[in-house]
């Protein structure tokens, strides 16, 4: 019997849990008949009481917490390593606590992985929870500026051989993670799934979207001032991604952004105060290009092994 770990990363997810996210995840987990299912819930230093809500839906889950908010990528890696130490799963399904899904979504992902051993990562079709006719993501392509572009028309692309997957209730094959390592912690957040997808493909596997498996999420709304760092990291990571995977494309993208970089710098020098935080975030990110270009590639590859579990990273709150 194959083993599946549902890994749920949580940060202040109480509102979405009340809206039914964990209920839908639990319903989908219950449909995984024929698999040995474990659940690991890792709280990333929340302050909204969401960790106390887990037992209602997952009485046998492993519940743990970080000692500080360690970000999306590092938090996900910690959870993968913890699950490996405890359960040795064949597959992971990587879930955020705000993800909702159809009740058969995880079963269909697992069946797809069973049927094709060359699939290293399989995402569901992600729809808007508020408007279920709206496709959020069936994977990624890349735009003229080098950035990811969500696939919203399933019929217009080969979803059995994607360049890049989203991580949103997404299945990853453990044997592939053993071969290529976990998420690259240089990214922190944004483009980490594209980096993982490219490494999976470079190892000879494919990435796919299973449209029979449906999950629900919302696109990011308008970012606010406190999201300054998100703007900065999103833009910086575009260049980090291409530097790691395609230097020719890195050079092309760098040229594409050159005029925008100059305009941001002129705006910064002209105005007495910073008034456009998005422009300032991008200006600072674009100033990182020379450092990214000159850095040795190995320094940009901060990729832990699945075996690198460190018990100092977490507090094990409750193990069934």
NORFENWO-V864257 format. One record per residue. N is the residue number from 1. SS is DSSP state (2 for helix, 1 for strand, 0 for the rest). PSI is psi in radians with two decimals (* if undefined). Layout:
BEGIN
((N,SS,PSI) (N,SS,PSI))
END
This chain:
BEGIN
((1,0,2.23) (2,0,2.59) (3,1,2.39) (4,1,2.27) (5,1,2.18) (6,1,1.98) (7,1,2.09) (8,1,2.08) (9,1,2.27) (10,1,2.38) (11,0,1.95) (12,0,0.88) (13,0,0.25) (14,2,-0.74) (15,2,-0.76) (16,2,-0.59) (17,2,-0.75) (18,2,-0.53) (19,0,-0.04) (20,0,0.15) (21,2,-0.90) (22,2,-0.52) (23,2,-0.77) (24,2,-0.63) (25,2,-0.75) (26,2,-0.69) (27,2,-0.72) (28,2,-0.65) (29,2,-0.66) (30,2,-0.34) (31,0,-0.01) (32,0,0.96) (33,0,2.43) (34,0,0.02) (35,0,2.62) (36,1,1.86) (37,1,2.31) (38,1,2.72) (39,1,2.23) (40,1,2.13) (41,1,2.04) (42,1,2.08) (43,1,2.24) (44,0,0.96) (45,0,0.89) (46,0,2.85) (47,0,0.41) (48,0,0.17) (49,0,0.20) (50,2,-0.52) (51,2,-0.60) (52,2,-0.19) (53,2,-0.15) (54,2,-0.75) (55,2,-0.47) (56,2,-0.59) (57,0,-0.51) (58,0,1.39) (59,0,-0.34) (60,0,0.30) (61,0,2.70) (62,1,2.18) (63,1,2.22) (64,1,2.90) (65,1,2.55) (66,1,2.88) (67,0,-0.17) (68,0,2.90) (69,0,2.00) (70,0,0.23) (71,0,2.95) (72,2,-0.87) (73,2,-0.86) (74,2,-0.69) (75,2,-0.73) (76,2,-0.75) (77,2,-0.71) (78,2,-0.78) (79,2,-0.71) (80,2,-0.78) (81,2,-0.72) (82,2,-0.80) (83,2,-0.64) (84,2,-0.74) (85,2,-0.64) (86,2,-0.66) (87,2,-0.38) (88,0,0.99) (89,0,2.75) (90,0,-0.57) (91,1,2.58) (92,1,2.50) (93,1,2.03) (94,1,2.07) (95,1,2.39) (96,1,2.64) (97,0,-0.17) (98,0,0.03) (99,0,2.43) (100,1,2.75) (101,1,2.81) (102,0,2.75) (103,0,-0.41) (104,0,0.15) (105,2,-0.84) (106,2,-0.65) (107,2,-0.75) (108,2,-0.61) (109,2,-0.81) (110,2,-0.74) (111,2,-0.64) (112,2,-0.71) (113,2,-0.69) (114,2,-0.63) (115,2,-0.34) (116,0,1.76) (117,0,-0.20) (118,0,0.02) (119,1,2.02) (120,1,-0.52) (121,1,2.34) (122,1,2.08) (123,1,2.72) (124,1,2.96) (125,1,2.16) (126,1,2.11) (127,1,2.83) (128,1,2.32) (129,0,-0.50) (130,0,-0.54) (131,0,1.64) (132,0,-0.01) (133,0,-0.11) (134,0,2.12) (135,1,2.20) (136,1,-0.78) (137,1,2.30) (138,0,0.43) (139,0,-2.98) (140,1,2.54) (141,1,-2.95) (142,1,2.42) (143,0,-3.14) (144,0,-0.58) (145,0,0.06) (146,0,-0.20) (147,0,2.80) (148,1,2.54) (149,1,2.11) (150,1,2.39) (151,0,2.10) (152,0,-0.11) (153,0,1.66) (154,2,-0.50) (155,2,-0.15) (156,2,0.02) (157,0,2.76) (158,0,1.72) (159,0,-0.04) (160,0,-0.03) (161,0,1.28) (162,1,2.60) (163,0,-0.60) (164,1,2.41) (165,0,2.70) (166,0,2.68) (167,0,1.76) (168,0,1.60) (169,0,0.83) (170,1,2.37) (171,1,2.35) (172,1,2.36) (173,1,2.22) (174,2,-0.71) (175,2,-0.51) (176,2,-0.74) (177,2,-0.62) (178,2,-0.56) (179,2,-0.73) (180,2,-0.15) (181,0,3.13) (182,0,-2.77) (183,0,2.51) (184,1,2.01) (185,0,-0.09) (186,0,-0.42) (187,0,-0.58) (188,0,-1.01) (189,0,2.65) (190,0,2.21) (191,0,-0.02) (192,2,-0.58) (193,2,-0.61) (194,2,-0.70) (195,2,-0.78) (196,2,-0.73) (197,2,-0.79) (198,2,-0.67) (199,2,-0.64) (200,2,-0.78) (201,2,-0.66) (202,2,-0.44) (203,0,0.02) (204,0,0.16) (205,0,3.05) (206,1,2.78) (207,1,2.53) (208,1,2.84) (209,1,2.23) (210,1,1.83) (211,1,-0.23) (212,1,-0.27) (213,1,2.15) (214,1,2.25) (215,1,2.92) (216,1,2.35) (217,1,3.06) (218,0,2.56) (219,0,2.77) (220,0,2.34) (221,0,-2.99) (222,0,2.24) (223,0,2.55) (224,0,-3.13) (225,2,-0.68) (226,2,-0.15) (227,2,0.27) (228,2,-0.79) (229,2,-0.55) (230,2,-0.76) (231,2,-0.81) (232,2,-0.89) (233,2,-0.69) (234,2,-0.79) (235,2,-0.76) (236,2,-0.73) (237,2,-0.41) (238,2,-0.82) (239,2,-0.66) (240,2,-0.75) (241,2,-0.90) (242,2,-0.56) (243,2,-0.64) (244,2,-0.52) (245,2,-0.39) (246,0,1.69) (247,2,-0.57) (248,2,-0.76) (249,2,-0.62) (250,2,-0.80) (251,2,-0.70) (252,2,-0.77) (253,2,-0.67) (254,2,-0.74) (255,2,-0.68) (256,2,-0.67) (257,2,-0.07) (258,2,-0.80) (259,2,-0.69) (260,2,-0.69) (261,2,-0.76) (262,2,-0.69) (263,2,-0.73) (264,2,-0.72) (265,2,-0.72) (266,2,-0.70) (267,2,-0.74) (268,2,-0.74) (269,2,-0.47) (270,2,-0.65) (271,0,2.48) (272,0,-0.45) (273,0,2.70) (274,0,2.13) (275,0,-0.25) (276,0,1.67) (277,2,-0.52) (278,2,-0.78) (279,2,-0.68) (280,2,-0.66) (281,2,-0.76) (282,2,-0.66) (283,2,-0.80) (284,2,-0.65) (285,2,-0.75) (286,2,-0.48) (287,0,-0.22) (288,0,-0.16) (289,2,-0.82) (290,2,-0.68) (291,2,-0.70) (292,2,-0.72) (293,2,-0.60) (294,2,-0.25) (295,0,2.44) (296,0,2.46) (297,2,-0.64) (298,2,-0.51) (299,2,-0.44) (300,2,-0.17) (301,0,1.53) (302,0,1.33) (303,1,1.81) (304,0,2.84) (305,0,2.72) (306,0,-0.37) (307,0,-0.08) (308,0,0.56) (309,0,2.32) (310,0,2.02) (311,2,-0.27) (312,2,-0.24) (313,2,-0.42) (314,1,2.78) (315,1,2.06) (316,1,1.82) (317,1,-0.79) (318,1,2.16) (319,1,2.12) (320,0,*))
END
